[in-house]
Amino acid sequence: MFKEQLIVLLGSLKQPYQIKGNEIVTTCLNPEHEDHSPSYSINWVTGASYCFSCGFSHPVSKLLGLQPDDDMMRMSKYLGLNRQWEEEIEEELPEIILPPIDFMVTESIRGIPTEILMELGVYYCTHGRYKGRLILPVRDSYGNLLGFDARIYEHKDRPGVVPNIPDAKYLRPVAMKTANVLYPLDYLQHHPELNSDSITLTEGIFDALSYIALGEPAVCNFGLGSPTPSKVSHLIGLGYTAVNSGMDYDQKGIAGWQRIKEEWREYLQITPPTELTKRIWASAKDANTYLEEMNKC
């Protein structure tokens, strides 16, 4: 990120510095100014810099030889918006409490490997409002709980349990605003083997987990809704510069992706479908169906 690059470069120049808010304060980088008291401020969100002693101002990226491209400028902008959004979440949203745990998932479900489900803390609930549902905790890239999805799923060891109210496939707490959430960011954060410049965007949770099980980084968009600054900033903050479609290959999925990619193009590169996605589209309606069929072979 821009901040880390600045710190590395200042260190190589043996420049002392302090971090204050969104700024790095150091001695002036004007070669004609002998600054004995740090008075030069660098804002890593905007890329602007200013010396409060001599008035020297210069785009710090050029001064230090970074030469940022459009991706870096988009990243700076959206990291700033993400910080603002996270502050709002802390102030406005009530505490979200997970439903009661009946038993943790310790086996593969719908082709998703056990170890992935266990790391994500997926469990089964058989009483209360979420009776007969698989609980999938939703966390941000720092591990903070944002909410959960409760999906109808009749477990083989609990054949008598059926969904009670309502009969929707998914239930989630009202406080969980899916317009601002991607899943599973916390898993991607802790699995460097999935590092890539690009990421696949899916409609549903199981599709995202299916791509991950097949070795490709993916996140669930929770449907075909339009992007928000927080979603874009999450991806950029994790190092992704490009996104491609993993939406269902049907009329709604294609139309939804067309709308999404036009809105996201301003901030992230839109890349063609991966070879894996092409194989999925050629043989199944979505990634999870593809994974389940593979496991039957």
Secondary structure, DSSP 8 states (H G I E B T S, - for coil): -HHHHHHHHHHHTT--EEEETTEEEES---TT---SS--EEEETTT--EEETTT-----HHHHTT----HHHHHHHHHHHHHHHHHHHHHHHS--------SEE--S-BTTB-HHHHHHTT-EEE-SSTTTTEEEEEEE-TT--EEEEEEEE---TT-TT----S---SEE--TT--GGG--BTHHHHHT-GGG--SEEEEESSHHHHHHHHHTT--EEE-SSS----HHHHHHHHHTT--EEEE-S-SSHHHHHHHHHHHHHHTTTSEE----HHHHHHHHH-SSHHHHHHHHHH-
